[in-house]
Amino acid sequence: MKKGKLLDKVSAYTAAAEARKAGIYPYFRPISSGQDTEVMIDGKRVLMFGSNSYLGLTNDPRLKEAAKAAVEKYGTGCAGSRFLNGTLDIHVELEKRLAAYVGKEDAIIFSTGFQVNLGVLSSLTGRNDYLILDEYNHASLIDGSRLSFSRTIKYRHNNMEDLENKLKNLPDEAVKLIAVDGIFSMEGDIVKLPEIVALAQKYGANIMVDDAHSLGVIGENGAGTASHFGLTDNVDLIMGTFSKSLASLGGFIAADAPTIEYLKHHARSLIFSASMTPASVASVIAALDIIESEPEHIDRLWANTRYATRLLQEEGYDIGVTETPIIPIYIRDNEKTFLITKYLQDNGIFVNPVVSPAVPPDATLIRFSLMATHSFSQIDEAIDKLSKAFKFVNAMPVKQAV
């Protein structure tokens, strides 16, 4: 049988196979335990510093019990979309909770955070409108803009002068939606929201903030970026995911009631996707209960963030402009980034490598992320082994190597 052009094309991709052959392939690593500060990989204990479970709630027994109870009552799935037969009373309950949590009139939940951004950006703006994106935005915002019929304009990361230059050349009559990450998922810095609000007001634009990495991390009770800056009323749409601090799966968009009503009837990734499973919904509600009633989880997260940041800076590592529990450790060399990642896992530390083409070759990094449930001793162990990994591959911390 003739192979055909498609198989020829996919067979030409060999990068993953070459990395496996070299023993440095760092993706799709099977974990055989719960997502906690310690996980099991290949039967060995590994400290997890690559998770987005910032509050460490994924193994909280209260979330597990809530999920079990939901399965007992509702079953394992909804067998349809929210638009048709897939809306449960707990979906509506969660939406009301989320709207109140982030300070908006209404909200709608989707099956994943990625689907939120696909549905919102592809449906809110039209052919004569504009989407304005930070160049470092998450891929879901980029892909959502690609599905839109409107024109997409990118500005340099957190560069307000460049953003203003883009805005001032757009027609007054067009809808102009600035869509940005609240906390940038690789760099760990926070969007310059006060400046964006001022520019949006000056040029008649609207604002959407993706709080995937901000909920449970910044703002009052972890309510996100707009809350952090006291600008909730100045942000039109607030998006969030449940797969990080909220320890489940799914996502939401919160806004004024007319906007949510519009999205309910136009967002294709909502209308044509199966709804969130009962267990996922119930576990998010339980996570919200904990976050709102037990602020100590966020306090511990920030204590760990301050501790790890101080140690890394004292050791001379280049951690960029991070302000959050996401700490990039810049290596600026693809091969050494892979080798350090492998050394760390072989020695019981899980981190995530970020290499080109995701970033330029001179900006490769290890993404070191913290959880509220990490102990100082675990952080000490990780940073000690990080130093050994740098020495093993002959890569001194960037600031020490100058």
PyMOL commands that set and color helices and strands:
alter all, ss='L'
color gray80, all
select helices_A, chain A and resi 5-11+15-21+61-74+89-102+113-124+139-147+160-167+193-203+220-222+225-229+232-234+257-264+268-271+278-293+296-314+334-346+361-363+376-392+398-401
alter helices_A, ss='H'
color red, helices_A
select strands_A, chain A and resi 38-41+44-48+106-110+130-134+151-155+176-181+206-210+237-241+251-255+326-330+349-350+352-354+365-369
alter strands_A, ss='S'
color yellow, strands_A
deselect
rebuild
show_as cartoon
